[in-house]
Every structure is written in structure tokens, then in C-alpha cells.
Amino acid sequence: MRDFTKLEVWKRSHALTLRIYQITKHYPKDELFGLTSQMRRSSSSIPTNIAEGCGRNTNPQLKQFLAIATGSSSELQYQLILSKDLQYISESSFIELHEEIVQVRKMIFAYSNQL
């Protein structure tokens, strides 16, 4: 069993999730059960799957959960594009968050490849 809390990729994805929760607080109330909920679930799915994979016994199992985390990062990436296009977030917030998602995804790939 690996300690996921010591992984930089988990720390960064957790920080990203906290940022998404902050930003979505300001979304329209009619999005609470729509885009807000989806973004919170997809962002939290990234560190959650990293943590769950670290609790598995084999590298192939861990890799499977890392693949799920990667998929969640792609889902979040689209939701950010939609948020920008709906003018729920600024261009600068979009760029910052988009770059962070790309970095987290690269870190997931690198961790998976070293297993």
C-alpha cells in the first residue's frame, strides 16, 4: 500500500479540487445541480481515484485508477471550456485552471509510466 498523501500528483489534484469548489461557489444558483455539481464531482474524482489506486495491491490495479483519474481530468477540462463560454469564469481563471489540469494530467501519465 502506498501513502497517497505524499504524492505530489495527489497534492496538486487536491489543490485543484479546492480551487474548483471556490470558483463554483459563484456560479448561478440554477447550475447547482448541473454544471456546479458535475465540476465538483469530476475534480474530486481525480485525487479520489489516485488515493483509491494507492490502496490497491498491484501496479496494474493502480494504473487502472490512474486511467480513471485521467478521464476525470479530461471531463473537467471540457467543463471549464463550457464555463468560460457561458461566461461563468474569466479568461484568466480559465487559462490558470486549464494549465493546472494539463500539468496534473502529465503528472498522472508520468507516475503511471514509472510503475
C-alpha positions in Angstrom: 0.0 0.0 0.0 1.3 3.4 -0.9 0.8 6.7 1.0 -1.1 8.8 -1.5 -0.8 11.9 0.7 3.0 12.0 -0.1 2.5 12.0 -3.8 2.9 15.4 -5.5 0.3 14.5 -8.1 -2.3 13.8 -5.4 -1.4 17.1 -3.6 -1.8 19.1 -6.8 -5.0 17.4 -7.8 -6.4 18.0 -4.3 -5.5 21.7 -4.5 -7.2 21.9 -7.9 -10.3 20.4 -6.4 -10.3 23.0 -3.7 -9.9 25.7 -6.3 -12.9 24.3 -8.3 -15.0 24.3 -5.2 -14.1 28.0 -4.6 -14.9 29.1 -8.2 -18.2 27.2 -8.5 -19.5 28.9 -5.3 -20.1 31.9 -7.6 -21.9 30.0 -10.4 -25.6 30.8 -10.9 -27.9 29.0 -8.4 -29.7 27.3 -11.3 -26.4 25.4 -12.0 -26.2 24.0 -8.5 -27.4 20.5 -9.7 -26.0 20.9 -13.1 -22.6 22.2 -14.0 -21.5 23.1 -10.5 -22.2 19.5 -9.3 -20.5 18.0 -12.3 -17.4 20.1 -12.0 -17.1 19.3 -8.3 -17.5 15.6 -8.9 -15.1 15.4 -11.8 -12.4 17.4 -10.0 -12.7 15.4 -6.8 -12.6 12.2 -8.8 -9.0 12.9 -9.7 -7.4 12.8 -6.3 -10.0 10.2 -5.1 -9.0 7.7 -7.8 -5.3 8.3 -7.1 -6.0 7.6 -3.4 -8.0 4.5 -4.2 -5.5 3.2 -6.6 -2.7 3.6 -4.0 -4.7 1.4 -1.7 -4.7 -1.5 -4.2 -2.2 -4.3 -4.0 -0.8 -4.3 -7.6 0.6 -1.9 -10.1 -1.9 -2.9 -12.8 -4.7 -2.0 -10.3 -3.1 1.3 -9.5 -2.7 2.1 -13.2 -6.4 1.4 -13.8 -7.3 4.0 -11.2 -4.8 6.4 -12.6 -6.5 6.0 -16.0 -9.9 6.8 -14.4 -8.3 9.9 -12.9 -7.0 10.9 -16.3 -10.5 10.6 -17.7 -11.9 12.8 -15.0 -9.3 15.4 -15.8 -10.5 15.5 -19.4 -14.1 15.8 -18.2 -13.1 18.7 -16.0 -11.2 20.3 -18.9 -14.4 20.3 -21.0 -16.5 21.7 -18.1 -14.0 24.6 -17.8 -14.3 25.3 -21.5 -18.1 25.3 -21.1 -17.8 27.6 -18.0 -15.7 30.0 -20.0 -18.1 30.0 -23.0 -21.0 30.6 -20.7 -19.1 33.5 -19.1 -19.1 31.9 -15.6 -15.4 32.3 -15.3 -12.9 34.9 -16.7 -10.4 34.1 -19.4 -7.6 34.5 -16.9 -9.2 32.0 -14.5 -9.8 29.6 -17.4 -6.2 29.8 -18.5 -4.8 29.2 -15.0 -7.1 26.3 -14.3 -6.6 24.8 -17.8 -2.8 24.9 -17.3 -3.1 23.2 -13.9 -5.3 20.4 -15.3 -2.7 19.8 -18.1 0.1 19.6 -15.5 -1.8 17.2 -13.3 -2.6 15.0 -16.3 1.1 15.0 -17.3 2.0 14.0 -13.7 -0.5 11.2 -13.8 0.9 9.9 -17.0 4.5 10.1 -15.7 3.5 8.3 -12.5 1.7 5.6 -14.4 4.7 5.1 -16.8 7.1 4.6 -14.0 5.1 1.8 -12.5 
